[in-house]
Amino acid sequence: MSSLAPAHDIARGFDSVSLDDDAPPASSSHPDASLDLQTTRDNEDHDQAFESVSLDSAAPPEQPHDRDDHRSSPSPSSASTPPHSPSLASTAPTTVHDPSSSTDVHVPPRAPPAPLADDAPVPSTSAPSTAEPDKLAAAAAAPSPKKLVSTKRPTIMQKVVSMTRQRDLPPKPREEEEKHLTMLAEMYAASREADKHRREAEAHRAAVRAAQHAAAFPAWEASILPNWRVVLHDTPEGRRLRQLWRDGTMPTRWRGRLWAMCIGNGLAVPKGAFAQAGERAARLRDAGRLAEVERAARADAQRTLPALHMFQEGAVMHDDLMEILVAWAVYEKTTPRYPDGLAFPAALLLLNLAPAEAFVCLVNLVQKSFLRSFYGDQDEIEAYYRVFDTLLADAMPKIYANFSAQVVRPSLYLLPWLSTLFAAFLPLDLATRVFDCFLLEGDSFPFRVALVLLDVLEPRLFNPNLDELAAVFRGTDRGALGVVRRDKGLILADGSVDPDGRVETDEVYAEMGATEERVFEGLARLEWKEETWARLVERELPEVV
């Protein structure tokens, strides 16, 4: 592409344009008409010269001539063109090539100016009329024609930069690049197909689950709800009803009532105990003896079931949960104390029962189960650790040997799992079903669930880095966390993570395989002997039995 002539040379060339010899003389009544006509024609030739320039033209620009020589020898084109007729360059369509685009921009031809009559006054360019500013403003406000850009052909950047290799590496051959792009497209298609099959499988499981609930509803209403202890009978009917309980078909509308009947009130906690505990908490608060308990309870409530947004500060059930936790901390205790994890079983009860009933159930549940040890005596917690190590060595010897070699104690995973009854780590539906079976089966069931979770997480448990191993148990494993972020669309185009996006712990555990189907399938395959559990507990905790 040739370069344009300098601006001052073009101006000199435009100044050299002379009037045609056949032009009519100026009227005597207008002494400046000759000068105005000369200026008008110079401006028209100026516009024609610019319109005739093409960015794609390879011809060199016309060199300017001397003013006197140009006037003395007019060009043939100027001699044959009428004074006010437009040139061919001004009426022909102009094609401008945009180097940043693969498409030429087509500029429509400009309408030729109307010829001037002999007796018409010649407009002066030195003194514009008052209407010209309005016309200029309207022209500036008018939308410019859209630039036509082709999207079918690759851009210059796509032609140069490899789409399947880092930019700091040498480029690939064209054949290899095309092969890898084809493979990438196939992988994208396979991923979309896998997502489609997964959604269809989830919809099918949901439909099967709904059908199971509908089929089991009459049995719950007619047999279990009137007398829940029928599921404990060692009869064909009792075993059938017990299997319905384990299958997770308990109707939601009756869950609170069934939980209260299963837990019972063996401690004979009076109905007014919740209000009395609240009054005692108020007195201790006024005396300044409850600040530490409330701080720990508030921190525990803040991390309780965050996906529901119901128990955090300012949420709808935060105050009810705090009242239950503080009441439990001061109920029949000389010194108020609060154990970490208590907010999770309390929240599960509060979702299905009124606050006063939930408090009575919480007091009885903690006192009659292994939670009493996990919320209190450290020596009893160590005894339960020894029981679990024996069960782990018998059921999963490879994991036990790996943990022993790396000195991974049960306090790293068993304490947070059991003190929250898995509600801090598993999806809510799965945690609720585990709670259902815990009330039916007793203390051994949470330990069986812990064994199954270790079996599910086994591929990630042989990491020699203890920090990364602890991240697996906390639900912050980098691999699973990245997959969840990708599926939720939290990874931005530049590779960073959306700061407003949030990934819950139960989502990471589900990505690592801790789903409801897989956990209960593992429980069905687990070779468990209740006699072994009872013998180990009696050996390690004789005072508890």
N, C-alpha and C positions, 0 to 999 in steps of 0.2 A: 504494500500500500504506500503510495507516494505521500509525502508530507505537503501540507498546505503552504501557500506563500505567506510571508510575513504580513501582518495586518497593515503596516504603513505602505507596503508595495501595492496591496489590493486597493487601498484608499487612493493612491496615486493613479492607478488604472481607472478607477471610477471617476475621478476628477477630469480625466482626459476625454470623456464622452461629450460630443458636441451636438448641437441642434441640427436637425435636418434642414437642408437648404430650401425644401419645399414647404416648410412650416409657415402658417399664416402670420402676418405681422401682428404685433400687439396693438390693442386699441389705444387711441390717443387719449381716451378718457381715463385710462389706467396707466400712469407712467411707470409703475413697478410691475406691470403684468409680464413684461419680457423676462425680468429677473425671476419672478415666481414660476413661470413656465419652464425656465431653464432648471430651476431647483427641483421641480416636480419630475421632470424627465430624468434628471440625474438620480433621484431616489428610486424611480422605477427600474432604471438600469442596474442600480445597486442591488435591488431585490432579485432581479433576474440573474445577476452574476452569482449570488449565493445559492439560488435554487439549482443552478446548473452544475454545482460542485457535488460530486458523489464521493463518498468515503471509499468506495470500492474501485474508483477509477485509478488506473495505473499511469495515466498520462501526466506528464509534469505540468505544473501550473504555468499559466501564460505569463510571460515576463512583461512587466509594464514598459511602455514606450514613452518617449518624450511628449509633453503636452502639445507642443507646436506641430511635431511631425504627425501626431495622431489626428489633429484637426485638419491638417492639409491633405491627408490621404485617408479618407474614411474607408472602412472595410466594406466589401460587397454586401454582406448581410445587413449592415446598418443602412445602406443605400436603398436596398430593396424592401425594407420593412417600413410600413407606415409609422408616422410619429407616435401614435397612441395604441398601436396593436401589440398584444403580448407576444413575447418570443416563444419559440417551441419549448425552451427549457422551463418556462413558467407554467405551461399547460400540461406538460407530460408528467405522468406519475413518477414519483421519486422512490427509489429503494435504498434504504439505509441499512447497512450491515452492523449489527451489534456484536462486538467481539466476545462479550460475556455470555452470549446465547447461541444456540445452534439454529435459530430461526431468524430470517430477515424481517425487518419491520417495514410494512408497506404504508407509505404516506400518500393519501389521496391527492389528486391534482388540485391546485388552487384556482379558484374561479378567476377568469380574466377580468381586468378592470373595464368598466364601461367607457366607450370612446367619448371624448369631449367634443361638444359642438363648437363651431367657429365663434358663435356669439356667447357661449357660456362662460361665466367667470371661472377663472382658474383658481382652485383652492390654494391657499398659502400654507406651506409647511412650517414656516417660522412662527405663525400665530395660530395654534390649534383652537378649534371651537370649544364651546362649553360642554358640548355633548360627548367629546372624545374621552374625558375621564370616566364617564359612565360606561362607555363601550369597553374601555380597557379593564375596568373592574369586572364587568360581566364576562369578558374573555378569560380573566384570571380565575374567576370562580367556576368556570365551566370545567367539567371533568375531562382529563386528558385521555386519549385513546389507550386502551389496554395493550400492554406489550405481549405479543404472541411468543410464548416460550414452549418448545417441544418437550414433552415428558416421556416420549417413547425411546429416544436415544440416550445413552449414558452421557453423563456430564464429563467434562475434562478431568475432574478430580477422580471420578470413578474409573476412568480409563487408565489413570496413572497409579492410583493407590490400590493396593490389594485389599479385598474385603474379607479375606480369610487368613491374613498374616499381619503380625504387628508391624507398625510403620518403621520401627528401628531395625528391621531385618531386610535383607535383600528381597526384591520382588520375585514373585513366582513366574514361571513360564505361563503363557496364555492357556495352553492345553491343561496344565495342572490347576490353574485358577478356575477354569470352567468346570473341571471335574469336581473340585472341592465345593464350588457353588451348587452344583447339582446334588452332591451328597448333603449339603446343608439344607437345601430345600426339602429333600426326602426326610431328613431328621425332623424338620419343622412339621411336615405332614404327619409323620408317625407320632409326634408329641400331641398334636391336635386330636388325632384318632384315639390315643391313649386317654386323653382328658375326656373325650366323649364317652368312651367305654366306662371310665371311672364314674362319671356322673350317672350313666345309666345303671351301673351296679348299685350306687348309693340310692337311687330312686327305687330300685327293686327291693333293696333291703328295707327301706322305709315302708314300702307297701306290705312286705311280709310281716314286719313288726306291727303295723296297724292291724293286719288280719289276726295276728296272734293275740293282741290285746282284746280285740272284739270277741274272739272265740273264748277267751278265758274269763271274760267279765261275768257271765252267769255263775261260774264256779266260785268266784270271789264273793259275789253277792249272796249266794245261797248257802255256801259251806264254810268259807274261811271267816268272813266278817262276823257272823253270829258267835263263833267260837274258834279263835285263831289257833288254839292248841291242838286242833285236829290234825294240823300239818306235822305234829311231832309223833303221831301214832305210827307204830311199825305195822301198818296194814297197807294193802294195795291202794286204798283210797287216800290214806295219809301220805304215801310215797308219791302219788300222782299230784296231790295238792302241794306237796313240798317242792316238786319239780316246777310247778307253776310259779312258785315264789322265787326259785332260783333263776327262772327264765326272764325275770324282770318284767312280768306282766301286771304288777301291782297297780291298781287304778290310782291315778294321782289324787282324785277327790277324797280317797280314803286313806292315803298314806299317813297323814298325821295321826289319825285315829288308831291305825294298826301299829304305828311306832310306839305310841303311848301305851298300848296294851302289852306289847312285847317287852318294853323296858320296865313297866310296872312302877310301883312306889313302895319298894321293900323297906325304905328308910322312913316311911310314914311322914313324909314332908307335908306339913299342913298347907292348906290353900293360901293362907295369908303369909307364908314364908317369904314370898317374893317382895311384898310390900314392907315387911319387917326388915329384910336385908337392905332395902333401899333407904329406909330411915337410918339404920346404923351406918350405912355408907355416907349419908349426909352429915352425921355427927363427926365421923372420922375426917371427912373433908374439911369441916370447919376447924378441926383441931390440927390440920396440916399433916395428917398421917396417911393420906391417900394419894398424894401427888405421884409417887413412883408407880403405884399400881395403875392409876389412870393413864399415865404416859405409856406404859407397856401395853395396856389394853387398847389404847388408841392406835398405836403402831401396828398391833396385830389385826385390828379391824380394817386398817387402811389397805392391807394386802389380801383381804378376804374376798374371794370370788370377784375379782375386778371386772370380769367381762359382764357381770350383771349390773354394775354401777348402782348397787342398792345399799351397800354397807360402808362405803367410804364417807368421809366427813362431808356433811351437807346433803347426803343422799337420804332417801325416804325412810330407810330402816336403820340408819346409823345410830340414832338415839336409843332405839329398842335394844339393839345389840350391845351397846355400851352399858345400858342398865343391867342386862343379864350378866355380862362379864364382871362388872363391879360387884353385883350382888353375890355371885358365886365366890369372888375373891374374899368377901368378908363373912360369908355364911358359916357359922359354927367354927370360926377360926380365931385364935387369940391374936395372931399377927396377920394382917392382910397380905396375900401373895397372889401373883398372877403368873401362870405358866405359859410359855409361848406355844401357840397352836390351838389354844382352847377356843378361839373365835370361829374356827372352821366347823367343828361339830355343833357349836351353838348356832351358827348361821344356818346349817342344814335343818336343825330343829325349828328355828324361827321361820323358815320358809314354809313350814307345814303346820305350825301350831301357834297359838296365841302366846304372847311373852310370858305370862304366868305359868302356863302349861309347859312351855319350852324350858323354863327354869327348873321346874320339878323334874322333868325328864333328864336334864343335863346333870343335876346333882346325883340322881340315881345311876345314870349311865356311867359316870366317871367312877363312882364308888364301887360298882359291881364288876368292872371290867379291868383289863390291863392298863387302861388310861390312868388309873390311880397311881400306878408305879411310874408311868412316863411323865406324869404331871407333878411327881413328888420326890420319892426316894431314889437317889442316884444308885445306891447299891442294888436295888431291885431292877433298875434299868440294865445294869451290867449283867445281872443274872439272865435277863431276857436276851441279851446279846449272845451269851454262851449257848442258850437254847437254839437261837437262830443259826449260829455257826455250825452246830451239830446237824441241823436240818439241811443247811446248804451243802455241807460236805457229803451228805448222803444222797441228795438229789442232783447236785451239779458239782461234781468233784473238780472239773477243770476251772470253773470260776472260783471255787474255794481255794484251790492251789495258787491261782494268780493273785487273789486278794492277800493270801498269806505271804507270798513272796514280796509283794509291794507294800505290805503292812497297811492294808485298807481295812479299817475297822467298821463295824456296823453303824457306829455313830455318824458316819459320813452320809449314809443314805437311809438307814432304818429309822432313826429318830425323827427326821423331818417327815418321812412317809407316814409313820404310825401316829405321831402326835397330832397330825392334821387329818387322820383317816383318809389320806390320799386326795382330799379335796383341793389341796393347794397345787396338785400336779396333774391330775387326770381331768378329762372333760366332765362337766357337771352331771350329765346323764350317767356316765360310767361310775362316778363317785357316789351318786345316789343309789345306784344298783348295788354297789359294794356295801353301802351302809345298810340297805335292805337285808342282804345276806349275812352281814355281821350280826345284826340283831337276831337272826334265825339260827346261825351256826355257832356263834360264840366267839371267844377270844382267838381261836385257832385260825379263823378265816382271814383276818388281815395279814397274818404271817404267810399264809398260802399265797395271797395276792402278791406279797413282796417277793416270794420265790419266782412267781410267774413273770413279774416285771424284770427281774434280773435275767431271766431266760429271754425275754423280748429284747432287752438291751445288750445281750451278750456280744454281738459284733463290735460294740463300742467300748467294751470293758477291758480290753487287753492293751490299752494305751499306757505306755510306761510313764507318761507325764501325768503326775497326780493332779495338777491344776486342770488339765483338760478332762481328766476322769471326773473330777468334782463338778465341772461344768455340765457333764452329761446328766448327773443326778440333779443338779439345780435347774435343768431345763434351759441351759444357755449354750448348748453344743453348737459350735460354729457352722457345721455342715447343715444340720437340721434347721437352724435359725435362718441360714441363707435361703434354703428352699421355701420356708414359710414366707419370708419377705418377698421372694420372687412371685410366689403364687398370689400374694395379697397386693402386688403391684407397688411395693414400698421402695424398690430400687429405681433410682432416677436414671436419666439417659447418660449422665456422666459417671455412673457407677456408684455414686454416693447413696446413702439411705435417707429416706424421707424422715426428717426430724419429728414430724407430727404423727407418723405411723407408730403403732404399738403392736407388739407380738406377745401374746400371753403364754405362760408356761405350759398350760394344757395343750395349746396348739403345737408346741415343740414336741411334747411327749407323744401326741397323736402322730406327728410326722415320723417319730422314731419307732412307731409301731404299736404304741399303747392305745389301741382302739378297743371298743367294747367287745366286738366279735373275737378279736385275737386273745384278749385277756381271759375271757370265759372259755374259749376253746382250750387255752393252756391249763386252766383250772380243771377242765374235764379230763385232760390227759395226765395231769399230775398224779403220781402214785402217792397217795396220802393215807396215813394210818393214824386215826385219832388216838389209838392206844399209845403210839410212840410219843405224840405230843403230850399226853397226860403224864406219861412216865418222866419225860424230860422236865416238865414244869414242877412235878413233885420232887424231883431230885434237886433242882436249882432253887426253887421257891417253896419250900415246905410250909412256910407260914401263910402263903397265899392260897394254897389249895384248901 
